[in-house]
Amino acid sequence: MRFLLYNIRYGAGVGKRVHLPVPYSGFLKNTNGNLRHIVEFIKSMHPDIIALIEVDSGSYRSEKNNQAEAIARAMKHYHVYQSKYPIDSIVQKIPLVNKQGNALLTNQIVKCCRFHYFSVGMKRLVIELELDKISIFLVHLSLKFRHRQYQLQELHSMVENVEKPVIVSGDFNVFWGDRELQLFAKASGLKTANDKGQPSHPSRSPRRQLDYIFHSPEIRVTRFQIPQIKFSDHVPLVCDFEIATAI
């Protein structure tokens, strides 16, 4: 099976498009043109499971279209989307921002889907998608170091209660390096698919590893790659894997 993780930056793009005429003005522009490039790239990779970070669910910049739904339609995948912010968050009252979230897409049979929210941080969403033989977790951790540590503790509690093999993926925002994740990885027993520590940000010249795919020991990674494309400020992670069959 093939797993693809991609922070698509709401389709805003990179470079001059984002920073002209003023810095970050690209987040207010129409994103459909760049999204088409993202869709074509994802289709070319033929993934079975797609984990998307920073998805627009239907603001004016996406012309009221949910980007996850558009990608799922092109791929003929099932999809789930949820806002990154809890329903009682003040952020939900801010136009445009309240249309920002994450999504999971798959061509596999879905058993169950759950949405969790961390107790701290601005970005709190955890999507849990249970498939036939595996459970997927998708996160986008806080920009604050202390909040990330609390979120990792809570994430560990969620993962340890799952009986199936798991994949835990997302943008972990570990600006202090992967040392931030050592206790989480050791406590959970999960391994990283990116065993060489290849960087994923920024896409113009990757130099730091912010995006991760962790997996249970029962999952064997057969290939891992980071395509060097520049449709977002992150590059995507692509992981081919097999699930060990019990003897």
Secondary structure as GFF3:
##gff-version 3
##sequence-region A 1 247
A	DSSP	beta_strand	2	7	.	.	.	ID=ss1
A	DSSP	three_ten_helix	9	11	.	.	.	ID=ss2
A	DSSP	alpha_helix	16	19	.	.	.	ID=ss3
A	DSSP	three_ten_helix	25	28	.	.	.	ID=ss4
A	DSSP	alpha_helix	32	45	.	.	.	ID=ss5
A	DSSP	beta_strand	49	56	.	.	.	ID=ss6
A	DSSP	three_ten_helix	60	62	.	.	.	ID=ss7
A	DSSP	alpha_helix	67	75	.	.	.	ID=ss8
A	DSSP	beta_strand	78	83	.	.	.	ID=ss9
A	DSSP	three_ten_helix	90	93	.	.	.	ID=ss10
A	DSSP	three_ten_helix	97	99	.	.	.	ID=ss11
A	DSSP	beta_strand	100	106	.	.	.	ID=ss12
A	DSSP	beta_strand	110	117	.	.	.	ID=ss13
A	DSSP	beta_strand	125	131	.	.	.	ID=ss14
A	DSSP	beta_strand	135	140	.	.	.	ID=ss15
A	DSSP	alpha_helix	145	160	.	.	.	ID=ss16
A	DSSP	beta_strand	166	171	.	.	.	ID=ss17
A	DSSP	three_ten_helix	178	181	.	.	.	ID=ss18
A	DSSP	alpha_helix	182	188	.	.	.	ID=ss19
A	DSSP	beta_strand	191	192	.	.	.	ID=ss20
A	DSSP	beta_strand	211	215	.	.	.	ID=ss21
A	DSSP	beta_strand	219	225	.	.	.	ID=ss22
A	DSSP	beta_strand	237	243	.	.	.	ID=ss23
###
